[in-house]
Amino acid sequence: MASEKATVHKDAISVTNLSKQIRGRVILEDINFRIPVGSIAGIIGHNGAGKSMLLRVISGLVFPTSGEVKIFNEILGKDIEFPRNIGVLIEEPGLLSLYSGYDNLLLLSKIRNLINKDSIKDTIKSVGLDPDDKRPIKSYSTGMRQRLGIAIAIMENPDLVLLDEPSSGLDPEGIEIIHQLLHKLNKKGITILLTSHSLEEINLLTNLAFEMKSGKLFPSHQ
């Protein structure tokens, strides 16, 4: 279950007057939005619209030029440097290519020691992979790597999950598995924010949607 700490707050994410510039180029412009606790929210937009950058700022990986980001009422860069108990998939994670998927997750789990081996295996199964597959991930297909990245994001049962185009590289069966998984996680109380370039995916998954165009965010009329 999502932690009791998360459920006492009305908003999982609150973004106020957020802008990001890089070498004078505006990447994000005056963004304001809120994601209530327990939502599945989606941002639709073309490649280069700013979706990935917005997730990087929300996850604490990139500092905004101006504005404020609150995660469960804690201000990034002031109250905390990084959000607490968050799972993130923005780019393909840095993995050890000669190790199996299970061994990669096992090594990552030792950083915080929050889960055991059985939990790791259950997470791998939940994304449609075999935890007993001994092949090194260098032999994985693009879709298998994407599934493993999602497994890494969710394996420690975070309160908030950020996923940048989670269906990217997946075949129809894989997409269905991940969609069902996200609905299951949300029913447990986990808040999810995902991006997509597919309106169909946004309509299927989310109860709150936004559209990003040229670094600006607008409410989406699904």
C-alpha positions in Angstrom: 0.0 0.0 0.0 1.1 3.6 -0.5 2.4 5.0 2.7 0.2 6.8 5.2 2.4 9.8 4.9 1.3 10.3 1.3 -2.4 10.0 1.9 -2.6 12.9 4.4 -1.9 15.4 1.6 -4.4 16.5 -0.9 -1.9 16.9 -3.8 0.8 14.5 -4.7 2.3 17.2 -7.1 1.8 20.9 -7.1 3.6 23.0 -9.7 3.5 26.8 -9.6 4.8 29.3 -12.2 7.4 26.8 -13.4 9.8 27.8 -16.2 13.0 26.3 -17.5 15.5 27.9 -19.9 18.6 26.4 -21.3 21.1 28.8 -22.9 18.4 31.3 -23.5 16.0 28.8 -25.0 12.6 28.4 -23.3 12.0 24.7 -22.6 9.1 25.1 -20.1 7.1 28.3 -19.8 4.9 29.3 -16.8 3.5 25.9 -16.0 0.9 25.5 -13.3 -0.9 22.3 -12.4 -1.8 19.9 -9.6 -2.1 16.2 -9.3 -4.3 15.0 -6.5 -3.1 12.0 -4.4 -4.5 8.8 -5.9 -4.8 10.0 -9.5 -3.5 8.6 -12.7 -2.6 11.7 -14.7 -1.3 12.0 -18.2 0.4 14.5 -20.3 0.1 14.2 -24.1 2.3 15.9 -26.5 4.6 15.5 -29.5 8.3 14.7 -29.2 10.2 17.9 -28.2 7.2 19.5 -26.5 8.8 19.5 -23.1 7.2 16.5 -21.5 10.4 14.7 -20.5 12.0 17.9 -19.2 8.9 18.5 -17.0 9.3 15.0 -15.5 13.0 15.7 -14.9 12.2 18.8 -12.9 9.4 17.1 -10.9 11.8 14.3 -10.0 14.5 16.7 -8.8 17.0 15.7 -11.6 16.9 19.2 -13.1 16.5 22.6 -11.4 13.9 25.0 -12.7 14.9 28.4 -13.8 12.0 29.8 -11.8 8.9 28.6 -10.1 8.1 26.0 -7.4 7.5 22.2 -7.3 5.9 20.6 -4.3 5.8 16.8 -3.8 3.4 15.8 -1.0 3.6 19.4 0.2 7.5 19.4 0.4 9.2 22.0 -1.8 11.9 20.7 -4.0 15.2 22.5 -3.5 14.1 23.8 -0.1 12.5 21.2 2.1 14.0 18.3 0.2 16.5 17.8 -2.6 14.7 14.9 -4.2 11.1 13.6 -3.7 10.7 10.9 -1.1 9.5 7.5 -2.1 9.2 8.1 -5.8 9.7 5.8 -8.8 10.9 7.2 -12.1 11.4 6.1 -15.6 12.4 8.9 -17.9 15.2 7.4 -20.0 16.5 3.9 -20.2 18.1 3.3 -16.8 21.8 2.7 -16.6 22.0 -1.0 -16.2 24.8 -3.6 -16.1 24.6 -5.1 -19.6 26.3 -8.4 -18.6 24.0 -9.1 -15.7 20.5 -10.5 -15.9 17.4 -8.4 -15.2 16.9 -10.0 -11.8 20.6 -9.4 -10.8 20.3 -5.7 -11.9 17.2 -5.2 -9.7 18.8 -7.0 -6.8 21.9 -4.8 -6.9 19.7 -1.6 -7.1 17.6 -2.9 -4.2 20.6 -3.0 -1.9 20.9 0.8 -2.0 17.9 1.2 0.3 17.3 -2.3 1.5 13.5 -1.9 1.4 12.5 -5.1 -0.4 13.5 -8.7 -0.4 14.3 -11.2 -3.2 10.7 -12.5 -3.4 9.4 -8.9 -3.9 11.9 -8.4 -6.7 10.8 -11.6 -8.5 7.1 -10.6 -8.1 7.9 -7.2 -9.6 9.7 -8.7 -12.6 6.7 -11.1 -13.1 4.3 -8.1 -12.9 5.8 -6.5 -16.0 5.7 -9.8 -18.0 9.3 -10.9 -17.6 10.8 -14.1 -16.2 12.8 -13.5 -13.0 14.6 -16.8 -13.6 15.8 -15.7 -17.1 19.6 -15.8 -16.8 20.4 -14.0 -20.0 22.3 -10.8 -19.8 20.2 -7.7 -20.5 22.5 -6.9 -23.5 20.5 -9.6 -25.3 17.1 -8.0 -24.3 14.9 -6.5 -26.9 13.9 -2.9 -26.7 10.5 -3.9 -25.2 12.1 -6.1 -22.6 14.4 -3.3 -21.5 11.4 -1.0 -21.3 9.5 -3.5 -19.1 12.6 -3.8 -16.9 12.8 0.0 -16.6 9.2 0.1 -15.4 10.0 -2.7 -12.9 12.8 -0.6 -11.5 10.4 2.4 -11.1 7.8 0.4 -9.2 9.8 -2.2 -7.3 10.1 -0.4 -4.0 6.3 0.4 -3.8 6.6 4.2 -4.1 3.9 6.7 -3.3 4.4 8.4 -6.7 5.5 7.0 -10.0 6.7 9.1 -13.0 6.8 7.3 -16.3 7.9 8.9 -19.6 6.1 7.2 -22.4 5.9 3.8 -20.6 4.5 2.0 -23.8 7.5 3.0 -25.9 9.0 0.0 -27.6 6.3 -2.4 -26.4 4.2 -4.8 -28.6 0.4 -4.9 -28.1 0.7 -7.7 -25.5 3.3 -5.7 -23.6 1.2 -2.6 -23.7 -1.8 -4.4 -22.3 0.3 -5.9 -19.5 1.6 -2.5 -18.5 -1.8 -0.8 -18.7 -3.3 -3.5 -16.4 -0.3 -3.1 -14.0 -0.7 0.7 -13.8 -4.4 0.3 -13.0 -3.6 -2.2 -10.3 -1.0 0.1 -8.7 -3.4 3.0 -8.7 -6.0 0.9 -6.9 -3.4 0.4 -4.2 -3.3 4.2 -3.8 -0.2 5.0 -5.8 -0.3 8.2 -7.7 0.9 8.0 -11.3 2.0 10.7 -13.8 2.8 9.5 -17.3 3.5 11.0 -20.6 2.4 9.7 -24.0 2.0 10.8 -27.6 -1.1 8.6 -27.9 -4.5 10.1 -27.2 -5.9 6.6 -27.0 -3.5 5.6 -24.2 -4.3 8.8 -22.3 -8.0 8.1 -22.6 -7.6 4.5 -21.5 -5.4 5.1 -18.5 -5.9 8.5 -16.9 -8.6 10.4 -14.9 -6.8 13.7 -15.3 -5.1 14.8 -18.5 -3.0 17.7 -19.8 -1.6 18.7 -23.2 1.9 20.1 -23.7 2.7 22.3 -26.7 6.0 24.1 -27.1 6.8 24.1 -23.4 3.3 25.2 -22.3 0.8 23.0 -20.5 -2.9 23.1 -21.0 -5.9 21.1 -19.6 -6.7 18.4 -22.1 -10.3 17.8 -23.2 -10.3 14.0 -23.5 
